[in-house]
Amino acid sequence: MTVHPSPKYLVYTLRCWEERGEPREENPQVPGEWRFMLVDVQTGQRHGFGVLKQVAEFLEEKLEQESQEKAL
């Protein structure tokens, strides 16, 4: 019987919210700024981001680190 190693996985929760500044009485249709947070489900560590692209870059970096560690 072949024994396979347990798969490695990363689990994060993603929180997205829109921050609005002062009330925009002159134009309430102007959108606010979106913010993002990833929380590592296993450790509780939080990572905040100002733009969505940073979230993707963070995840790419983490996956690359995991791949390098697995190769050792």
Backbone bond lengths (Angstrom), bond angles and torsions (degrees), N, CA, C in turn:
res aa  C-N    CA-C-N  psi(-1)  N-CA   C-N-CA  omega(-1)  CA-C   N-CA-C  phi
1 M - - - 1.450 - - 1.530 108.64 -
2 T 1.320 116.55 129.10 1.456 121.71 -179.81 1.521 109.83 -84.88
3 V 1.322 115.71 132.21 1.464 120.90 177.17 1.521 107.99 -99.82
4 H 1.314 115.87 123.77 1.456 121.18 178.58 1.522 108.91 -101.20
5 P 1.333 117.20 137.53 1.465 118.72 178.13 1.530 110.45 -65.80
6 S 1.306 115.19 151.67 1.463 119.64 177.32 1.521 109.11 -62.40
7 P 1.318 117.22 140.10 1.458 118.83 179.16 1.530 110.61 -69.00
8 K 1.312 115.82 146.04 1.460 121.83 176.04 1.521 107.32 -87.29
9 Y 1.302 116.28 136.25 1.449 118.49 177.00 1.514 110.02 -144.38
10 L 1.322 115.20 154.02 1.454 123.61 175.40 1.521 106.86 -118.25
11 V 1.318 116.83 137.15 1.462 120.33 -179.37 1.524 108.67 -127.45
12 Y 1.315 115.94 123.40 1.457 122.09 177.57 1.522 108.86 -128.92
13 T 1.317 115.98 149.41 1.457 119.54 166.09 1.523 105.90 -101.61
14 L 1.309 116.01 142.30 1.462 122.19 -179.72 1.517 108.62 -110.86
15 R 1.314 115.40 126.91 1.468 121.23 176.97 1.520 107.24 -116.82
16 C 1.336 116.58 131.33 1.465 122.76 178.65 1.518 108.04 -125.49
17 W 1.325 116.46 135.99 1.462 119.41 176.94 1.520 109.51 -149.82
18 E 1.315 114.60 155.35 1.457 121.13 -179.63 1.520 108.89 -103.57
19 E 1.327 115.80 124.69 1.460 120.86 176.98 1.516 108.53 -98.90
20 R 1.301 114.21 127.08 1.458 119.57 177.22 1.513 108.63 -110.54
21 G 1.309 115.54 142.28 1.457 120.68 177.98 1.520 109.91 -81.78
22 E 1.301 114.77 -143.14 1.463 120.65 178.18 1.528 109.36 -60.09
23 P 1.323 116.49 152.62 1.472 118.73 177.99 1.524 110.65 -54.11
24 R 1.289 115.11 135.52 1.465 120.74 -178.39 1.526 109.07 -99.87
25 E 1.316 115.08 75.09 1.468 119.46 -176.83 1.517 111.55 -63.29
26 E 1.350 116.41 -36.33 1.460 119.36 -177.29 1.525 112.00 -72.76
27 N 1.335 117.76 -26.45 1.460 121.23 179.33 1.527 109.51 -156.35
28 P 1.329 117.13 83.56 1.469 119.66 -177.89 1.529 113.73 -69.18
29 Q 1.332 117.99 -7.96 1.464 121.05 -179.36 1.527 112.83 -80.86
30 V 1.339 117.52 -10.84 1.460 120.40 -179.82 1.524 108.62 -67.91
31 P 1.328 117.30 124.36 1.472 119.17 -178.02 1.523 111.78 -72.34
32 G 1.306 114.90 159.26 1.458 121.03 175.65 1.521 110.00 -86.75
33 E 1.308 115.74 -167.70 1.463 122.04 178.49 1.525 109.11 -98.16
34 W 1.320 116.91 131.69 1.462 120.95 177.26 1.518 109.54 -83.21
35 R 1.315 115.44 140.42 1.462 123.46 177.71 1.530 107.96 -125.65
36 F 1.333 115.65 156.80 1.459 120.58 -174.41 1.523 110.21 -139.36
37 M 1.326 115.75 146.92 1.457 121.03 175.35 1.520 109.21 -140.82
38 L 1.327 115.39 132.51 1.458 121.99 171.12 1.517 107.18 -106.91
39 V 1.327 116.03 134.44 1.461 121.31 175.71 1.522 107.48 -119.43
40 D 1.326 115.61 123.49 1.461 121.33 176.60 1.525 107.54 -70.23
41 V 1.313 117.07 115.85 1.463 122.08 -175.69 1.526 111.28 -63.42
42 Q 1.318 117.55 -33.51 1.463 120.89 -176.78 1.528 112.96 -77.56
43 T 1.350 117.46 -36.55 1.467 120.46 -175.07 1.523 114.06 -108.97
44 G 1.329 117.02 -19.02 1.460 120.46 -175.75 1.517 113.26 82.13
45 Q 1.323 118.05 -1.13 1.462 121.53 -179.21 1.522 109.88 -65.80
46 R 1.338 115.46 136.72 1.463 121.66 -177.88 1.521 110.70 -109.52
47 H 1.322 114.74 144.91 1.457 121.66 179.06 1.527 107.31 -134.09
48 G 1.328 117.59 119.19 1.459 121.88 -178.77 1.517 111.77 -102.08
49 F 1.342 115.54 148.15 1.457 121.53 -176.97 1.521 109.99 -141.00
50 G 1.335 115.50 144.66 1.455 121.07 179.22 1.518 113.74 -91.52
51 V 1.334 116.64 -21.30 1.468 120.35 179.34 1.530 109.33 -138.98
52 L 1.303 116.19 150.40 1.462 121.97 -175.92 1.530 112.31 -60.43
53 K 1.318 116.90 -35.29 1.468 120.52 -179.81 1.529 110.88 -58.03
54 Q 1.332 117.58 -35.23 1.462 121.34 179.01 1.530 111.24 -65.26
55 V 1.321 117.12 -33.13 1.470 120.82 177.77 1.530 109.27 -63.24
56 A 1.325 115.72 -47.83 1.469 120.23 -179.97 1.524 111.05 -62.75
57 E 1.333 117.51 -41.72 1.466 120.91 179.29 1.526 111.20 -63.51
58 F 1.328 116.94 -40.72 1.460 121.43 178.38 1.529 110.13 -61.00
59 L 1.330 116.58 -47.11 1.463 120.38 -178.91 1.526 111.49 -65.05
60 E 1.326 116.88 -39.94 1.466 119.90 176.97 1.527 110.52 -60.32
61 E 1.329 116.88 -42.92 1.465 121.18 179.49 1.526 111.09 -63.84
62 K 1.324 117.25 -43.58 1.463 120.84 179.61 1.525 111.02 -62.78
63 L 1.318 117.01 -43.14 1.463 120.46 179.70 1.526 111.08 -65.46
64 E 1.321 116.67 -38.25 1.463 120.47 177.05 1.529 110.18 -63.54
65 Q 1.332 117.22 -43.22 1.467 121.08 177.66 1.527 110.68 -60.26
66 E 1.321 116.54 -43.88 1.465 120.51 179.88 1.524 110.99 -63.36
67 S 1.326 117.06 -40.02 1.465 120.83 179.38 1.520 110.93 -64.73
68 Q 1.334 116.83 -40.32 1.463 120.77 179.70 1.522 110.90 -67.29
69 E 1.327 117.37 -41.14 1.463 120.91 179.02 1.527 110.92 -64.66
70 K 1.321 116.28 -38.28 1.466 120.82 -179.61 1.527 110.90 -66.77
71 A 1.340 116.31 -32.24 1.460 121.08 -177.91 1.529 112.17 -73.48
72 L 1.321 117.19 -18.94 1.480 119.88 -177.88 1.497 112.64 -75.41
